[in-house]
Amino acid sequence: QVQLVESGGGLVQPGGSLTLSCAASGITRAINTMGWYRQTPGQERELVALVGRSGTTTRADSVKGRFTISRDNAKNTVDMKMNSLKPEDTAVYYCYVRDSRWNVYWGQGTQVTVSS
């Protein structure tokens, strides 16, 4: 049974920081890509950041310079450190995992709210 367990969401003031973590288990094939998407009400889910098995990263322009993504291949975990958070970063953040057969798995989502 595949499980993606997310943690680290919450309420933070503008300019603050949060770290999201995701641990994947039950995936039998090699994991190629891990990362995060986010979604706000009425909007499509959008890519935030991805990291490949070799450590190559992709980030949305809106988070470059503020968000850092990293992974531990041995533990099948991915972390995203979010600095200088803005109100427009408020969203539900979803962990994303793609294995070597292009199967995609999603976490249940964790709320991040940036507000004073």
LINWOSUL-V804122 format. One record per run of one state. SS is the DSSP state (H for helix, E for strand, - for the rest). FROM is the first residue (numbers start at 1). TO is the last residue. If there is no record, write none. Layout:
{{SS/FROM/TO} {SS/FROM/TO}}
This chain:
{{-/1/2} {E/3/7} {-/8/9} {E/10/12} {-/13/17} {E/18/25} {-/26/30} {E/31/39} {-/40/45} {E/46/52} {-/53/56} {E/57/59} {-/60/60} {H/61/63} {-/64/66} {E/67/72} {-/73/76} {E/77/82} {-/83/86} {H/87/89} {-/90/90} {E/91/99} {-/100/103} {E/104/106} {-/107/109} {E/110/114} {-/115/116}}
